[in-house]
Amino acid sequence: QVQLVESGGGLVQAGDSLRLSCAASGLTFSVYRMGWFRQAPGKEREFVAAIIWSDRNTNYADSVKGRFTISRDNAKNTVYLQMNSLKPEDTAVYYCAAQRRRFENYAYWGQGTQVTVSS
């Protein structure tokens, strides 16, 4: 059974850093595209970052470019989101997701981890 479990969220102050982790099981992790999404109260879920199969092939939303870094460790079946220079507007529930093929919907989603950034 496929499972994605996020961890690492918490309450931090503006300017702080936080690293989120997403541990995957039940799938051949290395062949999946992995993504991070977030949803703030009253807003639609939005794309944050994605990684294809290595740290050399990544994509970021404009709002997080230069501050967030997505990476993966295929040996550990884990994808990470390093978040630096956090802002209050980064406050959201962060989700990881797995995509098998380009242009397909993300097939698997975690339950999310809360990130709260105070001013």
C-alpha positions in Angstrom: 0.0 0.0 0.0 1.3 3.4 -0.9 1.8 5.9 1.9 3.3 9.4 2.0 4.0 10.8 5.4 5.0 14.4 5.9 6.9 15.6 9.0 8.9 18.6 10.2 6.3 21.3 10.4 5.9 23.6 13.3 5.7 27.1 14.6 8.6 29.4 13.8 9.3 33.1 13.5 9.7 35.1 10.3 13.2 34.7 8.9 13.7 31.3 10.4 14.3 28.0 8.6 12.5 24.7 8.6 13.0 21.4 6.8 10.1 19.3 5.8 10.4 15.6 5.1 8.1 13.2 3.2 8.7 9.5 3.6 7.3 7.3 0.9 6.5 3.6 1.1 4.7 1.0 -1.1 6.0 2.3 -4.4 9.2 2.3 -6.5 10.2 5.7 -5.3 13.0 6.5 -7.7 10.7 6.5 -10.8 8.2 8.9 -9.4 8.1 12.7 -9.8 7.6 14.2 -6.3 6.0 17.5 -5.5 5.3 19.8 -2.6 2.0 21.7 -2.4 0.5 24.0 0.3 -2.9 25.3 1.3 -3.4 28.3 3.4 -6.7 29.0 5.2 -9.4 30.2 2.8 -7.2 29.6 -0.3 -6.8 27.0 -3.0 -4.1 24.4 -2.8 -1.1 25.7 -4.7 2.1 24.2 -6.2 5.3 24.9 -4.3 8.1 22.7 -5.8 8.7 19.5 -7.7 11.6 17.2 -8.4 11.8 14.7 -11.2 14.4 12.1 -10.2 17.5 14.0 -9.0 18.4 17.3 -7.4 19.4 18.6 -10.9 15.8 18.7 -12.2 13.6 20.8 -10.1 10.8 23.4 -10.4 9.6 26.1 -8.1 6.7 28.4 -7.7 7.8 32.1 -8.1 6.8 32.8 -4.6 9.4 30.5 -3.1 12.3 30.7 -5.6 15.5 31.5 -3.9 14.2 30.6 -0.5 13.0 27.0 -0.8 14.9 24.0 -2.0 13.5 20.6 -2.9 15.7 17.5 -2.8 15.3 13.8 -2.6 17.2 10.8 -1.2 16.1 7.7 -3.2 18.0 5.4 -1.0 15.8 6.6 1.9 12.6 7.0 -0.1 12.3 10.5 1.1 11.8 13.9 -0.4 12.7 17.1 1.5 11.7 20.8 1.4 14.3 23.1 2.9 12.5 26.4 3.7 14.7 29.4 4.5 13.8 33.1 5.1 10.3 32.1 6.1 7.5 34.7 5.8 4.1 34.8 7.5 2.6 34.3 4.1 4.2 30.8 4.0 1.9 29.7 6.7 -0.1 26.7 5.3 -0.5 23.0 5.5 2.2 21.5 3.3 1.5 18.3 1.4 3.8 16.0 -0.6 2.6 14.1 -3.6 3.8 11.6 -6.1 3.3 11.7 -9.9 4.1 8.6 -12.1 4.2 10.3 -15.5 4.5 13.8 -16.9 1.1 15.5 -17.4 -0.7 13.0 -15.2 -2.4 14.0 -12.0 -0.5 13.4 -8.8 -1.7 9.9 -7.8 -0.7 9.8 -4.1 -0.9 12.5 -1.4 0.2 12.7 2.2 -2.0 14.0 5.0 0.0 17.2 5.4 2.0 19.0 8.0 1.3 22.4 9.4 3.8 25.3 9.1 3.0 28.5 10.9 5.3 31.5 10.6 4.7 34.3 13.1 5.8 37.9 12.4 
